[in-house]
Amino acid sequence: MPQPSRLGQNVKELREKAGLTLRGLATRAGISHATLSRLESGRVQDISAVHLGGLADALNIPADTLLNRRPPLYTSRLVND
């Protein structure tokens, strides 16, 4: 069985955190339940920009967060005079 892409893993994780079912997120995002299921399971590795935008809007997050979900990197800079 194919491994989910980072995108598929991120969508599933964020969907579950939001308390949404597959069908619920698919409806909000304007995509089919089957497409979302295939994305989360790894049977689809990429989706269109329209679908990506729909998922991001439905989850109320920036689209780039879905593509590369990592905690923000905070660094402090030391200034040497």
Secondary structure, 3 states (H helix, E strand, C coil): CCCCCHHHHHHHHHHHHCCCCHHHHHHHHCCCHHHHHHHHHCCCCCCCHHHHHHHHHHHCCCHHHHHCCCCCCCCCCCCCC
